[in-house]
Amino acid sequence: FSPDGRTIAFLGNRYPSEAGRNTRVWTIPVEGGTARCLTENLDRTCQPFSGSDGPVWSEGGASVTFAIEDQGDVPIYRAGAGGGREPRPIISGERQITGFSASRDGSVIAFAATDPISPAEVFICDANGGDERQLTDLNRQWKAEVELARPERFRYERALNTQLRCFV
């Protein structure tokens, strides 16, 4: 529910038979009516395999924050709740965000992030993704004892000229 309780943000598809297509972020008034898609032009699914949380409202209800899948990464994006602002990344990098939440006043985001050679740790940043800091180093001893090979990223072209990124 939005902070004022009048709108619900949810993940879904336009039609029940759209399984296999990108999951989108939508809003709908509590009293019913027409749902508005906030991510229509975003060619990514907003329901990552990592199990990251669903949409999170900003304190004043002006925007909605959510995770997407992006070529092996799971960044956090934000879109205007009224649909007037295109979704944009606020927390990114070559990693997967596995969960996030915002402080009560919306000024700080806490999140867990992992990459292929680092188990998840807890980070915080300001509401726009700046001033990021790692809070935990729970696996420091384990990482000192084990040497993991970082996968090499590469891209290839497939039919329809779509680029894909893979790990080996």
Contact map, one row per residue, 1 for C-alpha under 8 A:
111111111000000000000000000000000000000000000000000000001000000000000000000000000000000000000000000000000000000000000000000000000000000000000000000000000000000000000000
111111111000000000000000000000000000000000000000000000001000100000000000000000000000000000000000000000000000000000000000000000000000000000000000000000000000000000000000
111111000000000000000000000000000000000000000000000000001111100000000000000000000000000000000000000000000000000000000000000000000000000000000000000000000000000000000000
111111100000000000000000000000000000000000000000000000000000100000000000000000000000000000000000000000000000000000000000000000000000000000000000000000000000000000000000
111111110000000000000000000001000000000000000000000000000000000000000000000000000000000000000000000000000000000000000000000000000000000000000000000000000000000000000000
111111110000000000000000000011100000000000000000000000000000000000000000000000000000000000000000000000000000000000000000000000000000000000000000000000000000000000000000
110111111000000000000000001111000000000000000000000000000000000000000000000000000000000000000000000000000000000000000000000000000000000000000000000000000000000000000000
110011111100000000000000001111000000000000000000000000000000000000000000000000000000000000000000000000000000000000000000000000000000000000000000000000000000000000000000
110000111110000000000000111100000000000000000000000000111000000100000000000000000000000000000000000000000000000000000000000000000000000000000000000000000000000000000000
000000011111000000000000111000000000000000000000000001100000000000000000000000000000000000000000000000000000000000000000000000000000000000000000000000000000000000000000
000000001111100000000011110000000000000000000110000001100000000000000000000000000000000000000000000000000000000000000000000000000000000000000000000000000000000000000000
000000000111110000000011110000000000000000000000000000000000000000000000000000000000000000000000000000000000000000000000000000000000000000000000000000000000000000000000
000000000011111101101111000000000000000000000000000000000000000000000000000000000000000000000000000000000000000000000000000000000000000000000000000000000000000000000000
000000000001111101000000000000000000000000000000000000000000000000000000000000000000000000000000000000000000000000000000000000000000000000000000000000000000000000000000
000000000000111111000000000000000000000000000000000000000000000000000000000000000000000000000000000000000000000000000000000000000000000000000000000000000000000000000000
000000000000111111100000000000000000000000000000000000000000000000000000000000000000000000000000000000000000000000000000000000000000000000000000000000000000000000000000
000000000000001111100000000000000000000000000000000000000000000000000000000000000000000000000000000000000000000000000000000000000000000000000000000000000000000000000000
000000000000111111111000000000000000000000000000000000000000000000000000000000000000000000000000000000000000000000000000000000000000000000000000000000000000000000000000
000000000000100111111000000000000000000000000000000000000000000000000000000000000000000000000000000000000000000000000000000000000000000000000000000000000000000000000000
000000000000000001111100000000000000000000000000000000000000000000000000000000000000000000000000000000000000000000000000000000000000000000000000000000000000000000000000
000000000000100001111110000000000000000000001000000000000000000000000000000000000000000000000000000000000000000000000000000000000000000000000000000000000000000000000000
000000000000100000011111000000000000000000111100000000000000000000000000000000000000000000000000000000000000000000000000000000000000000000000000000000000000000000000000
000000000011100000001111100000000000000000011110000000000000000000000000000000000000000000000000000000000000000000000000000000000000000000000000000000000000000000000000
000000000011100000000111110000000000111100001110000000000000000000000000000000000000000000000000000000000000000000000000000000000000000000000000000000000000000000000000
000000001111000000000011111000000000111000000100000000100000000000000000000000000000000000000000000000000000000000000000000000000000000000000000000000000000000000000000
000000001111000000000001111100000011111000000000000000000000000000000000000000000000000000000000000000000000000000000000000000000000000000000000000000000000000000000000
000000111100000000000000111110000011110000000000000000000000000000000000000000001000000000000000000000000000000000000000000000000000000000000000000000000000000000000000
000000111000000000000000011111011111000000000000000000000000000000000000000000000000000000000000000000000000000000000000000000000000000000000000000000000000000000000000
000001110000000000000000001111111110000000000000000000000000000000000000000000000000000000000000000000000000000000000000000000000000000000000000000000000000000000000000
000011110000000000000000000111110000000000000000000000000000000000000000000000000000000000000000000000000000000000000000000000000000000000000000000000000000000000000000
000001000000000000000000000011111000000000000000000000000000000000000000000000000000000000000000000000000000000000000000000000000000000000000000000000000000000000000000
000000000000000000000000000111111100000000000000000000000000000000000000000000000000000000000000000000000000000000000000000000000000000000000000000000000000000000000000
000000000000000000000000000110111110000000000000000000000000000000000000000000000000000000000000000000000000000000000000000000000000000000000000000000000000000000000000
000000000000000000000000000110011111000000000000000000000000000000000000000000000000000000000000000000000000000000000000000000000000000000000000000000000000000000000000
000000000000000000000000011110001111100000000000000000000000000000000000000000000000000000000000000000000000000000000000000000000000000000000000000000000000000000000000
000000000000000000000000011100000111110000000000000000000000000000000000000000000010000000000000000000000000000000000000000000000000000000000000000000000000000000000000
000000000000000000000001111000000011111100000000000000000000000000000000000000000010000000000000000000000000000000000000000000000000000000000000000000000000000000000000
000000000000000000000001111000000001111100000000000000000000000000000000000000111110011000000000000000000000000000000000000000000000000000000000000000000000000000000000
000000000000000000000001110000000000111111000000000000000000000000000000000000100000011000000000000000000000000000000000000000000000000000000000000000000000000000000000
000000000000000000000001000000000000111111100000000000000000000000000000000000000000000000000000000000000000000000000000000000000000000000000000000000000000000000000000
000000000000000000000000000000000000001111100000000000000000000000000000000000000000010000000000000000000000000000000000000000000000000000000000000000000000000000000000
000000000000000000000000000000000000001111110000000000000000000000000000000000000000001000000000000000000000000000000000000000000000000000000000000000000000000000000000
000000000000000000000100000000000000000111111000000000000000000000000000000000000000000000000000000000000000000000000000000000000000000000000000000000000000000000000000
000000000000000000000110000000000000000001111100000000000000000000011100000000000000000000000000000000000000000000000000000000000000000000000000000000000000000000000000
000000000000000000001111000000000000000000111111000000000000000000011000000000000000000000000000000000000000000000000000000000000000000000000000000000000000000000000000
000000000010000000000111100000000000000000011111000000000000000001111000000000000000000000000000000000000000000000000000000000000000000000000000000000000000000000000000
000000000010000000000011000000000000000000001111101101000000000000111000000000000000000000000000000000000000000000000000000000000000000000000000000000000000000000000000
000000000000000000000000000000000000000000001111111100000000000000111000010000000000000000000000000000000000000000000000000000000000000000000000000000000000000000000000
000000000000000000000000000000000000000000000011111100000000000000001000000000000000000000000000000000000000000000000000000000000000000000000000000000000000000000000000
000000000000000000000000000000000000000000000001111100000000000000000000010000000000000000000001110000000000000000000000000000000000000000000000000000000000000000000000
000000000000000000000000000000000000000000000011111110000000000000000000000000000000000000000000011000000000000000000000000000000000000000000000000000000000000000000000
000000000000000000000000000000000000000000000011111111000000000000100000000000000000000000000000111100000000000000000000000000000000000000000000000000000000000000000000
000000000000000000000000000000000000000000000000001111100000000001100000000000000000000000000000011100000000000000000000000000000000000000000000000000000000000000000000
000000000110000000000000000000000000000000000010000111110000000001100000000000000000000000000000000000000000000000000000000000000000000000000000000000000000000000000000
000000001110000000000000100000000000000000000000000011111000000111100000000000000000000000000000000000000000000000000000000000000000000000000000000000000000000000000000
000000001000000000000000000000000000000000000000000001111100000111000000000000000000000000000000000011000000000000000000000000000000000000000000000000000000000000000000
111000001000000000000000000000000000000000000000000000111111111110000000000000000000000000000000000000000000000000000000000000000000000000000000000000000000000000000000
001000000000000000000000000000000000000000000000000000011111111110000000000000000000000000000000000000000100000000000000000000000000000000000000000000000000000000000000
001000000000000000000000000000000000000000000000000000001111110000000000000000000000000000000000000000011100000000000000000000000000000000000000000000000000000000000000
001000000000000000000000000000000000000000000000000000001111111000000000000000000000000000000000000000000000000000000000000000000000000000000000000000000000000000000000
011100000000000000000000000000000000000000000000000000001111111100000000000000001000000000000000000000000000000000000000000000000000000000000000000000000000000000000000
000000000000000000000000000000000000000000000000000000001111111100000000000000011100000000000000000000000000000000000000000000000000000000000000000000000000000000000000
000000000000000000000000000000000000000000000000000000001101111110000000000001111100000000000000000000000000000000000000000000000000000000000000000000000000000000000000
000000001000000000000000000000000000000000000000000000111100111111000000000001111000000000000000000000000000000000000000000000000000000000000000000000000000000000000000
000000000000000000000000000000000000000000000000000000111100001111100000000111100000000000000000000000000000000000000000000000000000000000000000000000000000000000000000
000000000000000000000000000000000000000000000100000011110000000111110000000111000000000000000000000000000000000000000000000000000000000000000000000000000000000000000000
000000000000000000000000000000000000000000000111000111100000000011111000011110000000000000000000100000000000000000000000000000000000000000000000000000000000000000000000
000000000000000000000000000000000000000000011111000000000000000001111100011110000000000000000000000000000000000000000000000000000000000000000000000000000000000000000000
000000000000000000000000000000000000000000011111100000000000000000111111111000000000000000000000000000000000000000000000000000000000000000000000000000000000000000000000
000000000000000000000000000000000000000000010000000000000000000000011111111000000000000000000000000000000000000000000000000000000000000000000000000000000000000000000000
000000000000000000000000000000000000000000000000000000000000000000001111100000000000000000000000000000000000000000000000000000000000000000000000000000000000000000011100
000000000000000000000000000000000000000000000000000000000000000000001111110000000000000000000111000000000000000000000000000000000000000000000000000000000000000000001100
000000000000000000000000000000000000000000000000000000000000000000001111111000000000000000001111000000000000000000000000000000000000000000000000000000000000000000000000
000000000000000000000000000000000000000000000001010000000000000000111101111100000000000000010011110000000000000000000000000000000000000000000000000000000000000000000000
000000000000000000000000000000000000000000000000000000000000000000111100111110000000000011111011100000000000000000000000000000000000000000000000000000000000000000000000
000000000000000000000000000000000000000000000000000000000000000011110000011111000000000011110000100000000000000000000000000000000000000000000000000000000000000000000000
000000000000000000000000000000000000000000000000000000000000000011110000001111100000001111100000000000000000000000000000000000000000000000000000000000000000000000000000
000000000000000000000000000000000000000000000000000000000000001111000000000111110000001111000000000000000000000000000000000000000000000000000000000000000000000000000000
000000000000000000000000000000000000011000000000000000000000001110000000000011111010111100000000000000000000000000000000000000000000000000000000000000000000000000000000
000000000000000000000000000000000000010000000000000000000000011100000000000001111111111000000000000000000000000000000000000000000000000000000000000000000000000000000000
000000000000000000000000001000000000010000000000000000000000111100000000000000111111000000000000000000000000000000000000000000000000000000000000000000000000000000000000
000000000000000000000000000000000000010000000000000000000000011000000000000000011111100000000000000000000000000000000000000000000000000000000000000000000000000000000000
000000000000000000000000000000000001110000000000000000000000000000000000000000111111110000000000000000000000000000000000000000000000000000000000000000000000000000000000
000000000000000000000000000000000000000000000000000000000000000000000000000000011111110000000000000000000000000000000000000000000000000000000000000000000000000000000000
000000000000000000000000000000000000000000000000000000000000000000000000000000110111111000000000000000000000000000000000000000000000000000000000000000000000000000000000
000000000000000000000000000000000000011010000000000000000000000000000000000000110011111100000000000000000000000000000000000000000000000000000000000000000000000000000000
000000000000000000000000000000000000011001000000000000000000000000000000000011110000111110000000000000000000000000000000000000000000000000000000000000000000000000000000
000000000000000000000000000000000000000000000000000000000000000000000000000011100000011111000000000000000000000000000000000000000000000000000000000000000000000000000000
000000000000000000000000000000000000000000000000000000000000000000000000001111000000001111110000000000000000000000000000000000000000000000000000000000000000000000000000
000000000000000000000000000000000000000000000000000000000000000000000000001111000000000111110000000000000000000000000000000000011000000000000000000000000000000000000000
000000000000000000000000000000000000000000000000000000000000000000000000001110000000000011111000000000000000000000000000000000011000000000000000000000000000000000000000
000000000000000000000000000000000000000000000000000000000000000000000000011100000000000011111110000000000000000000000000000000000000000000000000000000000000000000000000
000000000000000000000000000000000000000000000000000000000000000000000000101000000000000000111110000000000000000000000000000000000000000000000000000000000000000000000000
000000000000000000000000000000000000000000000000000000000000000000000001100000000000000000011111000000000000000000100000000000000000000000000000000000000000000000000000
000000000000000000000000000000000000000000000000000000000000000000000001111000000000000000011111100000000000000011110000000000000000000000000000000000000000000000000000
000000000000000000000000000000000000000000000000010000000000000000000001111000000000000000000111110000000000000011100000000000000000000000000000000000000000000000000000
000000000000000000000000000000000000000000000000010100000000000000100000011100000000000000000011111100000000001111000000000000000000000000000000000000000000000000000000
000000000000000000000000000000000000000000000000011110000000000000000000010000000000000000000001111100000000001111000001000000000000000000000000000000000000000000000000
000000000000000000000000000000000000000000000000001110000000000000000000000000000000000000000000111110000000001110000000000000000000000000000000000000000000000000000000
000000000000000000000000000000000000000000000000000110000000000000000000000000000000000000000000111111000000111100000000000000000000000000000000000000000000000000000000
000000000000000000000000000000000000000000000000000000010000000000000000000000000000000000000000001111100000111000000000000000000000000000000000000000000000000000000000
000000000000000000000000000000000000000000000000000000010000000000000000000000000000000000000000000111111111110000000000000000100000000000000000000000000000000000000000
000000000000000000000000000000000000000000000000000000000000000000000000000000000000000000000000000011111111110000000000000000000000000000000000000000000000000000000000
000000000000000000000000000000000000000000000000000000000010000000000000000000000000000000000000000001111110000000000000000000000000000000000000000000000000000000000000
000000000000000000000000000000000000000000000000000000000010000000000000000000000000000000000000000001111111000000000000000000000000000000000000000000000000000000000000
000000000000000000000000000000000000000000000000000000000110000000000000000000000000000000000000000001111111100000000000000000100000000000000000000000000000000000000000
000000000000000000000000000000000000000000000000000000000000000000000000000000000000000000000000000001111111100000000000000001100000000000000000000000000000000000000000
000000000000000000000000000000000000000000000000000000000000000000000000000000000000000000000000000001101111110000000000000111100000000000000000000000000000000000000000
000000000000000000000000000000000000000000000000000000000000000000000000000000000000000000000000000111100111111000000000000111101000000000000000000000000000000000000000
000000000000000000000000000000000000000000000000000000000000000000000000000000000000000000000000000111100001111100000000011110000000000000000000000000000000000000000000
000000000000000000000000000000000000000000000000000000000000000000000000000000000000000000000000111110000000111110000000011100000000000000000000000000000000000000000000
000000000000000000000000000000000000000000000000000000000000000000000000000000000000000000000000111100000000011111000001111000000000000000000000000000000000000000000000
000000000000000000000000000000000000000000000000000000000000000000000000000000000000000000000011111000000000001111100011111000000000000000000000000000000000000000000000
000000000000000000000000000000000000000000000000000000000000000000000000000000000000000000000011110000000000000111111111100000000000000000000000000000000000000000000000
000000000000000000000000000000000000000000000000000000000000000000000000000000000000000000000111000000000000000011111111000000000000000000000000000000000000000000000000
000000000000000000000000000000000000000000000000000000000000000000000000000000000000000000000010000000000000000001111110000000000000000000000000000001100000000000000000
000000000000000000000000000000000000000000000000000000000000000000000000000000000000000000000000000000000000000001111110000000000000000000000000000111000000000000000000
000000000000000000000000000000000000000000000000000000000000000000000000000000000000000000000000000000000000000001111111000000000000000000000010000000000000000000000000
000000000000000000000000000000000000000000000000000000000000000000000000000000000000000000000000000000000000000011111111100000000000000000100000000000000000000000000000
000000000000000000000000000000000000000000000000000000000000000000000000000000000000000000000000010000000000000111100111110000000000000000000000000000000000000000000000
000000000000000000000000000000000000000000000000000000000000000000000000000000000000000000000000000000000000000111000011111000000000011111000000000000000000000000000000
000000000000000000000000000000000000000000000000000000000000000000000000000000000000000000000000000000000000011110000001111100000000011100000000000000000000000000000000
000000000000000000000000000000000000000000000000000000000000000000000000000000000000000000000000000000000000011110000000111110000001111100000000000000000000000000000000
000000000000000000000000000000000000000000000000000000000000000000000000000000000000000000000000000000000001111000000000011111000001111000000000000000000000000000000000
000000000000000000000000000000000000000000000000000000000000000000000000000000000000000000000000000000000001110000000000001111111111100000000000000000000000000000000000
000000000000000000000000000000000000000000000000000000000000000000000000000000000000000000000000000000000011100000000000000111111111000000000000000000000000000000000000
000000000000000000000000000000000000000000000000000000000000000000000000000000000000000000000000000001000111100000000000000011111100000000000000000000000000000000000000
000000000000000000000000000000000000000000000000000000000000000000000000000000000000000001100000000000000000000000000000000011111100000000000000000000000000000000000000
000000000000000000000000000000000000000000000000000000000000000000000000000000000000000001100000000000000000100000000000000011111111000000000000000000000000000000000000
000000000000000000000000000000000000000000000000000000000000000000000000000000000000000000000000000000000000000000000000000011111111000000000000000000000000000000000000
000000000000000000000000000000000000000000000000000000000000000000000000000000000000000000000000000000000000000000000000000011001111100000000000000000000000000000000000
000000000000000000000000000000000000000000000000000000000000000000000000000000000000000000000000000000000000000000000000001111001111110000000000000000000000000000000000
000000000000000000000000000000000000000000000000000000000000000000000000000000000000000000000000000000000000000000000000001110000011111000000000000000000000000000000000
000000000000000000000000000000000000000000000000000000000000000000000000000000000000000000000000000000000000000000000000111100000001111110000000000000000000000000000000
000000000000000000000000000000000000000000000000000000000000000000000000000000000000000000000000000000000000000000000000111100000000111110000000000000000000000000000000
000000000000000000000000000000000000000000000000000000000000000000000000000000000000000000000000000000000000000000000000111000000000011111000000000000000000000000000000
000000000000000000000000000000000000000000000000000000000000000000000000000000000000000000000000000000000000000000000000100000000000011111110000000000000000000000000000
000000000000000000000000000000000000000000000000000000000000000000000000000000000000000000000000000000000000000000000000100000000000000111110000000000000000000000000000
000000000000000000000000000000000000000000000000000000000000000000000000000000000000000000000000000000000000000000000010000000000000000011111110000000000000000000000000
000000000000000000000000000000000000000000000000000000000000000000000000000000000000000000000000000000000000000000000000000000000000000011111111000000000000000000000000
000000000000000000000000000000000000000000000000000000000000000000000000000000000000000000000000000000000000000000000000000000000000000000111111100000000000000000000000
000000000000000000000000000000000000000000000000000000000000000000000000000000000000000000000000000000000000000000000000000000000000000000111111110000000000000000000000
000000000000000000000000000000000000000000000000000000000000000000000000000000000000000000000000000000000000000000000100000000000000000000111111111000000000000000000000
000000000000000000000000000000000000000000000000000000000000000000000000000000000000000000000000000000000000000000000000000000000000000000011111111000000000000000000000
000000000000000000000000000000000000000000000000000000000000000000000000000000000000000000000000000000000000000000000000000000000000000000001111111000000000000000000000
000000000000000000000000000000000000000000000000000000000000000000000000000000000000000000000000000000000000000000000000000000000000000000000111111100000000000000000000
000000000000000000000000000000000000000000000000000000000000000000000000000000000000000000000000000000000000000000000000000000000000000000000011111110000000000000000000
000000000000000000000000000000000000000000000000000000000000000000000000000000000000000000000000000000000000000000001000000000000000000000000000011111000000000000000000
000000000000000000000000000000000000000000000000000000000000000000000000000000000000000000000000000000000000000000001000000000000000000000000000001111100000000000000000
000000000000000000000000000000000000000000000000000000000000000000000000000000000000000000000000000000000000000000011000000000000000000000000000000111110000000000000000
000000000000000000000000000000000000000000000000000000000000000000000000000000000000000000000000000000000000000000010000000000000000000000000000000011111000000000000011
000000000000000000000000000000000000000000000000000000000000000000000000000000000000000000000000000000000000000000000000000000000000000000000000000001111100000000000011
000000000000000000000000000000000000000000000000000000000000000000000000000000000000000000000000000000000000000000000000000000000000000000000000000000111110000000001111
000000000000000000000000000000000000000000000000000000000000000000000000000000000000000000000000000000000000000000000000000000000000000000000000000000011111000000001110
000000000000000000000000000000000000000000000000000000000000000000000000000000000000000000000000000000000000000000000000000000000000000000000000000000001111100000111100
000000000000000000000000000000000000000000000000000000000000000000000000000000000000000000000000000000000000000000000000000000000000000000000000000000000111110000111000
000000000000000000000000000000000000000000000000000000000000000000000000000000000000000000000000000000000000000000000000000000000000000000000000000000000011111011110000
000000000000000000000000000000000000000000000000000000000000000000000000000000000000000000000000000000000000000000000000000000000000000000000000000000000001111111110000
000000000000000000000000000000000000000000000000000000000000000000000000000000000000000000000000000000000000000000000000000000000000000000000000000000000000111111000000
000000000000000000000000000000000000000000000000000000000000000000000000000000000000000000000000000000000000000000000000000000000000000000000000000000000000011111000000
000000000000000000000000000000000000000000000000000000000000000000000000000000000000000000000000000000000000000000000000000000000000000000000000000000000000111111100000
000000000000000000000000000000000000000000000000000000000000000000000000000000000000000000000000000000000000000000000000000000000000000000000000000000000000111111110000
000000000000000000000000000000000000000000000000000000000000000000000000000000000000000000000000000000000000000000000000000000000000000000000000000000000011110011111000
000000000000000000000000000000000000000000000000000000000000000000000010000000000000000000000000000000000000000000000000000000000000000000000000000000000011110001111100
000000000000000000000000000000000000000000000000000000000000000000000011000000000000000000000000000000000000000000000000000000000000000000000000000000001111000000111110
000000000000000000000000000000000000000000000000000000000000000000000011000000000000000000000000000000000000000000000000000000000000000000000000000000001110000000011111
000000000000000000000000000000000000000000000000000000000000000000000000000000000000000000000000000000000000000000000000000000000000000000000000000000111100000000001111
000000000000000000000000000000000000000000000000000000000000000000000000000000000000000000000000000000000000000000000000000000000000000000000000000000111000000000000111
